Amino acid sequence: MSESATPINKEGTVMRIGLMGGAYGNVPALQACLGDAASQHCTHHAFLGDAIGCCGHSPEILDLIRSKFDIVVAGNHEQQAATGEVSCGCGYSSPQDEQASCDAFVYACGGLSHQHRAWLATWPAVHRLQTPAGVILLCHGSPRTTNEFLYESEFDASRHQLLGLDSQVAGFVCTHSGLPWLYKTPGSKFAANCGVVGKPDHDGDTAVHYLILQANSMGIEMNIRRVVYNHQAWAAQLRQEGVGEIFIEPLLTGVWTVGVRSLPVAERPVQPRPISGGTELALKNCPS
């Protein structure tokens, strides 16, 4: 997998970065998350892939990412679009879920220029973020595979060990599954999913989520942020533009229509998550 690396802060300083993924062309949701990150004094932003998707508006979302994000990581949508594929490459276990996502991908790619595709081809699959607390890997699905789904109900120390991270890595942040979570290993390493900004969790709440990571020489603190935006106006606009109801309905209900068949059984029911009520999850003091 291709990698890039950035040393953002010197020893002893504090880095505060907003990590976002899965925009799927949802411009107002991404704008709202960027606004929230500014209110939380984030000094840097990283986008972890799947910028384009069911909402269309691909040029607009890519222009926003180009202007606002210090770091970008390729998702399966970027990798497939860069090479002119017609399949999204999501890797859903359900053929129905995969086909619906491919339909959305084809719709989103219709607005891409040659210049857009050329830029997407430069996005790395993994980014090694050098922080005062150690190296943090930023990826889309997992550090080893772009379209690997990592779900909270299936993640444990054994799964973490199988990823084969080197000793310098304090942890990693991914997206792809659409469901945010935080995990601390027995050895004080961590794994995290930042959620997605383009659609709600499958929990009946229409808000979207992203993650703030703060690192200094004392360790790492992470908080998942819940962000409300004008989802009703956006849904109405997409309906006028001819976007399929299968993609509009989740924006209005907070309940997925695509991807549910591929979820682990434990995560298929529509159920409140701790973050859905507006609270934050924190993982403090994870030294490298």
Number of C-alpha atoms within 10 A of each C-alpha: 9 11 14 16 16 13 11 14 16 13 10 13 12 20 19 21 21 28 31 30 31 28 28 27 25 27 21 18 26 28 17 17 24 21 13 18 23 14 9 14 13 18 13 19 21 19 26 31 31 26 31 31 26 28 29 25 22 26 18 15 21 20 11 14 20 14 8 15 16 15 21 27 27 28 33 24 28 27 23 21 25 22 12 12 14 14 18 24 20 24 16 21 13 14 12 14 18 20 16 17 24 20 15 22 27 19 19 23 26 12 14 17 12 10 10 18 18 13 14 24 16 15 22 23 27 28 26 18 20 18 26 24 23 22 22 22 23 30 31 31 26 23 21 16 15 26 20 19 22 22 19 19 12 11 12 15 15 9 11 19 10 9 12 10 15 9 11 11 18 23 27 23 25 33 34 28 25 25 21 24 24 18 18 17 15 9 11 13 19 23 23 22 30 31 29 30 29 28 29 28 29 24 20 19 22 23 26 29 28 26 28 22 20 20 25 21 17 15 19 26 17 23 21 26 25 23 22 16 16 13 21 13 12 19 21 13 14 20 15 9 11 9 18 13 13 13 22 23 14 22 26 20 16 19 21 21 16 18 19 18 15 19 17 13 10 9 17 15 13 15 14 13 17 11 17 21 11 14 13 14 16 14 17 15 17 21 19 22
